[in-house]
């Protein structure tokens, strides 16, 4: 009984004290994506990235796009963290946000990083954004419905604590797993080379479709005021881990393509 109480208390603390609903995947998830990418970079890409980031790792800059939200001058980048797509609709046929979205953001970052006319300061800025946004697009509810703001307006309880469905997927499933980003990056699915190659070579719209399909399942599986806990985490933790791994592999592939 005491052990169960202790586990629930630790989960409660992680949900209330350290969670920030505006941080997609939370700090831990983004750092995992960055760490995985580092493991798959070519030596040439590593050297170029080290120069642009002044020695910082991809994991350490992975939350930059969230950090700058506190500065009003970066407000224009807020819509770049997500894309809203209705169930049954696809990105090509949807009405696009005139202020951009996560797909526009990723392409823009790649364009600037690939253009020799941009200086180091600009490239460093957009590299940090790219690390974050590739993580973002792999969070299923960032390809969620506009009417509930990707699950932000769907109120649920996580181990009895009031929250929303978006936050559960942003960070609460990950936080309740009680691993650091370095531990979690070593606790992901083990894939064969053929599967890794398939994941890396998929295109950005494939990533969006994957997240959209998972989002449909999430919407069908958690209704307003649901009390989510051990069973829900057991069901979806491997999905979270898989999306983090895919995000890291794809980030590495994009960066290798740019800097080789």
Buried (B, 14 or more C-beta within 10 A) or exposed (E): EEEEEEBBEBBBEBBEEEBEBEBBBBBBBBBBBBBBBBEBBEEEBBEBBEEBBEEBBBBBBBBBBBBBBEEEEBEEBBBBBBBBBEEEEEBEEBEEBEEBBBBBBBEBBBEBBEEEEBEEEBBBBBBBBBBBBBBBBBBBBBBBBBEBBBBBEBEBBBBEBEBBBBBBBBBBBBBBBEBEBEEBBEEBEEBEEEEBEEBBEBEBEEBBBBBBEBBBEBBEEBEEEBEBBEEBBEEBBEBBBBBBBBBBBBBBBBBBEBBE
